[in-house]
Amino acid sequence: MNVINALSVILVLGGLFFFIAGTVGLLRFPDFFTRLHALTKADNLGLGLLFAGLALQADSWSTVAKLAFTWLLVLGASATVCFLVARAALKNGQKPWRKP
């Protein structure tokens, strides 16, 4: 296995780790807002690492550019949707968790 393949595997596994961490945060955190935060942040980083690992295996710069553009679109959409969902939850009376 050469260095590029090894680095690609490490990045993809790192992305998998963050996807799993986000899922665990979704299941374990106490309220809606902390769950939303954990899932959004971990998935964005996980997807970035996954795309970086895929970019190392790409055949052309156009493929790398498409991967980067897709990641940027997902980052923007994820942040926007997270904000809108959190704002709707606040308007519907959801209260942020406070430590007892």
PAZADREN-207794 format. One record per residue: x, y, z of N, C-alpha, C, CB in turn; residue number from 0. Coordinates in nm, 3 decimals. Glycine has a CB too. Layout:
BEGIN
((X; Y; Z); (X; Y; Z); (X; Y; Z); (X; Y; Z); NUM)
...
REM end
This chain:
BEGIN
((0.086; -0.118; 0.000); (0.000; 0.000; 0.000); (0.090; 0.124; 0.000); (-0.097; 0.000; 0.124); 0)
((0.065; 0.216; -0.092); (0.149; 0.335; -0.097); (0.097; 0.443; -0.002); (0.155; 0.390; -0.240); 1)
((0.167; 0.551; 0.008); (0.136; 0.657; 0.106); (0.001; 0.722; 0.078); (0.247; 0.762; 0.105); 2)
((-0.030; 0.748; -0.049); (-0.157; 0.812; -0.085); (-0.275; 0.724; -0.045); (-0.162; 0.843; -0.236); 3)
((-0.265; 0.595; -0.072); (-0.373; 0.503; -0.034); (-0.389; 0.497; 0.118); (-0.347; 0.363; -0.090); 4)
((-0.277; 0.491; 0.190); (-0.283; 0.486; 0.336); (-0.345; 0.613; 0.393); (-0.143; 0.465; 0.395); 5)
((-0.306; 0.728; 0.341); (-0.362; 0.854; 0.388); (-0.511; 0.863; 0.355); (-0.287; 0.972; 0.326); 6)
((-0.549; 0.814; 0.239); (-0.689; 0.812; 0.200); (-0.772; 0.726; 0.295); (-0.703; 0.760; 0.057); 7)
((-0.720; 0.611; 0.329); (-0.791; 0.522; 0.423); (-0.803; 0.588; 0.560); (-0.717; 0.387; 0.435); 8)
((-0.697; 0.653; 0.605); (-0.700; 0.722; 0.735); (-0.804; 0.833; 0.736); (-0.560; 0.779; 0.769); 9)
((-0.810; 0.911; 0.628); (-0.908; 1.019; 0.621); (-1.051; 0.967; 0.618); (-0.881; 1.106; 0.499); 10)
((-1.075; 0.863; 0.540); (-1.210; 0.806; 0.533); (-1.250; 0.747; 0.668); (-1.218; 0.699; 0.423); 11)
((-1.159; 0.679; 0.735); (-1.189; 0.624; 0.868); (-1.210; 0.735; 0.971); (-1.077; 0.532; 0.914); 12)
((-1.134; 0.846; 0.957); (-1.157; 0.962; 1.043); (-1.295; 1.020; 1.021); (-1.051; 1.068; 1.018); 13)
((-1.338; 1.028; 0.895); (-1.473; 1.074; 0.865); (-1.578; 0.982; 0.925); (-1.494; 1.084; 0.716); 14)
((-1.555; 0.853; 0.916); (-1.646; 0.755; 0.976); (-1.655; 0.775; 1.127); (-1.602; 0.612; 0.944); 15)
((-1.540; 0.801; 1.191); (-1.539; 0.826; 1.335); (-1.628; 0.945; 1.371); (-1.395; 0.850; 1.383); 16)
((-1.618; 1.054; 1.294); (-1.699; 1.171; 1.326); (-1.847; 1.148; 1.297); (-1.649; 1.291; 1.248); 17)
((-1.879; 1.069; 1.195); (-2.019; 1.034; 1.172); (-2.075; 0.955; 1.290); (-2.033; 0.953; 1.041); 18)
((-1.997; 0.861; 1.340); (-2.041; 0.782; 1.456); (-2.051; 0.869; 1.580); (-1.944; 0.664; 1.481); 19)
((-1.954; 0.961; 1.599); (-1.958; 1.051; 1.714); (-2.082; 1.140; 1.710); (-1.831; 1.137; 1.719); 20)
((-2.118; 1.188; 1.592); (-2.240; 1.269; 1.579); (-2.365; 1.189; 1.611); (-2.250; 1.325; 1.439); 21)
((-2.367; 1.064; 1.570); (-2.482; 0.978; 1.600); (-2.491; 0.950; 1.749); (-2.471; 0.847; 1.522); 22)
((-2.378; 0.927; 1.812); (-2.378; 0.906; 1.958); (-2.424; 1.033; 2.029); (-2.237; 0.866; 2.007); 23)
((-2.380; 1.149; 1.983); (-2.427; 1.275; 2.040); (-2.576; 1.293; 2.024); (-2.354; 1.392; 1.977); 24)
((-2.628; 1.252; 1.909); (-2.771; 1.261; 1.884); (-2.849; 1.174; 1.982); (-2.803; 1.218; 1.740); 25)
((-2.795; 1.061; 2.016); (-2.864; 0.969; 2.107); (-2.842; 1.001; 2.254); (-2.819; 0.828; 2.080); 26)
((-2.731; 1.065; 2.289); (-2.694; 1.079; 2.430); (-2.718; 1.217; 2.490); (-2.551; 1.046; 2.445); 27)
((-2.717; 1.323; 2.411); (-2.726; 1.457; 2.467); (-2.867; 1.485; 2.520); (-2.687; 1.562; 2.362); 28)
((-2.880; 1.577; 2.617); (-3.004; 1.589; 2.693); (-3.119; 1.662; 2.623); (-2.976; 1.658; 2.818); 29)
((-3.091; 1.752; 2.530); (-3.203; 1.825; 2.471); (-3.185; 1.840; 2.321); (-3.218; 1.962; 2.537); 30)
((-3.286; 1.897; 2.262); (-3.293; 1.912; 2.117); (-3.176; 1.994; 2.061); (-3.424; 1.977; 2.078); 31)
((-3.143; 2.104; 2.126); (-3.042; 2.195; 2.072); (-2.901; 2.137; 2.079); (-3.047; 2.326; 2.147); 32)
((-2.867; 2.070; 2.187); (-2.734; 2.008; 2.195); (-2.723; 1.891; 2.098); (-2.705; 1.961; 2.339); 33)
((-2.832; 1.819; 2.079); (-2.831; 1.710; 1.981); (-2.812; 1.763; 1.841); (-2.962; 1.629; 1.989); 34)
((-2.883; 1.870; 1.810); (-2.872; 1.931; 1.678); (-2.730; 1.982; 1.653); (-2.973; 2.046; 1.664); 35)
((-2.671; 2.043; 1.754); (-2.535; 2.095; 1.742); (-2.435; 1.981; 1.719); (-2.497; 2.174; 1.869); 36)
((-2.445; 1.877; 1.799); (-2.352; 1.764; 1.787); (-2.362; 1.700; 1.649); (-2.379; 1.659; 1.896); 37)
((-2.484; 1.679; 1.603); (-2.503; 1.613; 1.475); (-2.452; 1.700; 1.361); (-2.649; 1.580; 1.453); 38)
((-2.482; 1.829; 1.363); (-2.441; 1.918; 1.255); (-2.289; 1.931; 1.247); (-2.504; 2.055; 1.272); 39)
((-2.226; 1.958; 1.359); (-2.080; 1.980; 1.357); (-2.004; 1.853; 1.322); (-2.033; 2.032; 1.492); 40)
((-2.042; 1.742; 1.383); (-1.969; 1.618; 1.358); (-1.989; 1.570; 1.214); (-2.014; 1.509; 1.456); 41)
((-2.110; 1.584; 1.161); (-2.134; 1.541; 1.024); (-2.060; 1.628; 0.923); (-2.282; 1.542; 0.994); 42)
((-2.051; 1.758; 0.949); (-1.977; 1.845; 0.858); (-1.829; 1.809; 0.855); (-1.994; 1.991; 0.899); 43)
((-1.770; 1.785; 0.970); (-1.630; 1.747; 0.974); (-1.609; 1.608; 0.914); (-1.578; 1.751; 1.118); 44)
((-1.698; 1.515; 0.947); (-1.689; 1.380; 0.892); (-1.698; 1.380; 0.740); (-1.798; 1.293; 0.949); 45)
((-1.789; 1.461; 0.686); (-1.802; 1.468; 0.542); (-1.678; 1.532; 0.479); (-1.928; 1.547; 0.503); 46)
((-1.621; 1.632; 0.545); (-1.499; 1.693; 0.494); (-1.384; 1.595; 0.488); (-1.461; 1.811; 0.581); 47)
((-1.369; 1.515; 0.592); (-1.263; 1.414; 0.591); (-1.288; 1.307; 0.486); (-1.251; 1.350; 0.730); 48)
((-1.413; 1.267; 0.472); (-1.448; 1.168; 0.371); (-1.418; 1.220; 0.231); (-1.595; 1.130; 0.383); 49)
((-1.456; 1.343; 0.203); (-1.428; 1.402; 0.073); (-1.278; 1.421; 0.050); (-1.499; 1.535; 0.058); 50)
((-1.204; 1.454; 0.155); (-1.058; 1.467; 0.140); (-0.996; 1.333; 0.104); (-0.995; 1.523; 0.270); 51)
((-1.043; 1.227; 0.169); (-0.994; 1.094; 0.135); (-1.028; 1.054; -0.007); (-1.050; 0.991; 0.231); 52)
((-1.148; 1.091; -0.052); (-1.187; 1.061; -0.189); (-1.109; 1.146; -0.289); (-1.337; 1.084; -0.207); 53)
((-1.081; 1.271; -0.252); (-1.007; 1.360; -0.342); (-0.866; 1.307; -0.368); (-0.999; 1.501; -0.283); 54)
((-0.807; 1.242; -0.270); (-0.674; 1.184; -0.291); (-0.676; 1.072; -0.395); (-0.618; 1.132; -0.159); 55)
((-0.790; 1.009; -0.411); (-0.802; 0.900; -0.507); (-0.854; 0.946; -0.643); (-0.893; 0.793; -0.452); 56)
((-0.886; 1.074; -0.656); (-0.945; 1.126; -0.780); (-0.845; 1.124; -0.894); (-0.997; 1.269; -0.758); 57)
((-0.898; 1.108; -1.014); (-0.814; 1.101; -1.134); (-0.782; 1.238; -1.192); (-0.882; 1.017; -1.239); 58)
((-0.868; 1.336; -1.165); (-0.847; 1.467; -1.227); (-0.881; 1.579; -1.129); (-0.932; 1.481; -1.356); 59)
((-0.833; 1.699; -1.162); (-0.862; 1.816; -1.079); (-1.009; 1.853; -1.086); (-0.775; 1.935; -1.122); 60)
((-1.075; 1.822; -1.196); (-1.217; 1.854; -1.205); (-1.298; 1.771; -1.106); (-1.269; 1.831; -1.348); 61)
((-1.257; 1.648; -1.083); (-1.324; 1.565; -0.983); (-1.301; 1.620; -0.843); (-1.275; 1.420; -0.991); 62)
((-1.180; 1.664; -0.815); (-1.149; 1.725; -0.685); (-1.231; 1.852; -0.666); (-0.997; 1.756; -0.673); 63)
((-1.243; 1.932; -0.771); (-1.322; 2.056; -0.763); (-1.469; 2.025; -0.738); (-1.307; 2.138; -0.892); 64)
((-1.521; 1.921; -0.801); (-1.661; 1.881; -0.779); (-1.682; 1.835; -0.635); (-1.701; 1.769; -0.877); 65)
((-1.587; 1.759; -0.582); (-1.597; 1.715; -0.443); (-1.593; 1.834; -0.347); (-1.484; 1.617; -0.409); 66)
((-1.503; 1.928; -0.373); (-1.492; 2.046; -0.287); (-1.618; 2.131; -0.296); (-1.369; 2.129; -0.326); 67)
((-1.670; 2.149; -0.416); (-1.792; 2.227; -0.433); (-1.910; 2.161; -0.364); (-1.823; 2.246; -0.582); 68)
((-1.919; 2.029; -0.375); (-2.027; 1.955; -0.307); (-2.016; 1.972; -0.156); (-2.023; 1.806; -0.344); 69)
((-1.895; 1.964; -0.104); (-1.876; 1.980; 0.040); (-1.916; 2.120; 0.084); (-1.730; 1.952; 0.079); 70)
((-1.877; 2.221; 0.008); (-1.914; 2.359; 0.043); (-2.065; 2.379; 0.039); (-1.846; 2.458; -0.052); 71)
((-2.132; 2.319; -0.059); (-2.278; 2.328; -0.065); (-2.342; 2.261; 0.057); (-2.330; 2.263; -0.194); 72)
((-2.290; 2.146; 0.095); (-2.344; 2.075; 0.212); (-2.319; 2.156; 0.339); (-2.282; 1.935; 0.223); 73)
((-2.201; 2.217; 0.352); (-2.172; 2.302; 0.468); (-2.272; 2.416; 0.479); (-2.030; 2.358; 0.460); 74)
((-2.295; 2.484; 0.368); (-2.390; 2.595; 0.369); (-2.532; 2.550; 0.398); (-2.386; 2.667; 0.238); 75)
((-2.574; 2.442; 0.336); (-2.709; 2.391; 0.358); (-2.726; 2.341; 0.501); (-2.741; 2.278; 0.259); 76)
((-2.627; 2.274; 0.552); (-2.635; 2.221; 0.689); (-2.646; 2.332; 0.792); (-2.513; 2.134; 0.718); 77)
((-2.563; 2.434; 0.777); (-2.569; 2.547; 0.871); (-2.702; 2.620; 0.863); (-2.454; 2.644; 0.844); 78)
((-2.751; 2.639; 0.742); (-2.878; 2.708; 0.724); (-2.994; 2.629; 0.782); (-2.903; 2.735; 0.576); 79)
((-3.000; 2.501; 0.753); (-3.108; 2.418; 0.804); (-3.101; 2.407; 0.956); (-3.104; 2.278; 0.740); 80)
((-2.980; 2.394; 1.010); (-2.964; 2.387; 1.155); (-3.018; 2.514; 1.221); (-2.815; 2.366; 1.192); 81)
((-2.984; 2.629; 1.165); (-3.033; 2.756; 1.217); (-3.185; 2.764; 1.210); (-2.971; 2.873; 1.141); 82)
((-3.242; 2.727; 1.096); (-3.387; 2.737; 1.079); (-3.462; 2.642; 1.172); (-3.424; 2.708; 0.934); 83)
((-3.411; 2.521; 1.188); (-3.476; 2.424; 1.277); (-3.467; 2.470; 1.422); (-3.411; 2.283; 1.262); 84)
((-3.351; 2.521; 1.463); (-3.335; 2.569; 1.600); (-3.425; 2.689; 1.627); (-3.189; 2.605; 1.628); 85)
((-3.435; 2.780; 1.531); (-3.520; 2.897; 1.548); (-3.667; 2.858; 1.556); (-3.498; 2.996; 1.434); 86)
((-3.709; 2.762; 1.474); (-3.847; 2.714; 1.480); (-3.876; 2.646; 1.614); (-3.875; 2.616; 1.365); 87)
((-3.778; 2.572; 1.666); (-3.797; 2.508; 1.796); (-3.811; 2.612; 1.907); (-3.679; 2.413; 1.827); 88)
((-3.730; 2.717; 1.901); (-3.743; 2.824; 2.000); (-3.878; 2.893; 1.991); (-3.631; 2.927; 1.982); 89)
((-3.926; 2.917; 1.870); (-4.056; 2.981; 1.853); (-4.170; 2.893; 1.902); (-4.078; 3.016; 1.707); 90)
((-4.151; 2.761; 1.896); (-4.255; 2.669; 1.942); (-4.244; 2.637; 2.090); (-4.248; 2.541; 1.863); 91)
((-4.156; 2.706; 2.161); (-4.151; 2.692; 2.307); (-4.046; 2.597; 2.360); (-4.280; 2.647; 2.354); 92)
((-3.962; 2.542; 2.275); (-3.854; 2.456; 2.326); (-3.756; 2.543; 2.404); (-3.780; 2.382; 2.208); 93)
((-3.723; 2.499; 2.522); (-3.625; 2.572; 2.604); (-3.491; 2.501; 2.600); (-3.675; 2.586; 2.750); 94)
((-3.382; 2.577; 2.586); (-3.249; 2.513; 2.592); (-3.225; 2.449; 2.728); (-3.139; 2.617; 2.563); 95)
((-3.150; 2.342; 2.728); (-3.120; 2.267; 2.849); (-3.034; 2.350; 2.941); (-3.051; 2.135; 2.817); 96)
((-3.066; 2.347; 3.069); (-2.985; 2.412; 3.173); (-2.940; 2.305; 3.271); (-3.065; 2.526; 3.246); 97)
((-2.816; 2.317; 3.312); (-2.762; 2.220; 3.408); (-2.836; 2.238; 3.541); (-2.606; 2.239; 3.426); 98)
((-2.887; 2.127; 3.597); (-2.965; 2.137; 3.723); (-2.880; 2.174; 3.843); (-3.034; 2.006; 3.752); 99)
REM end
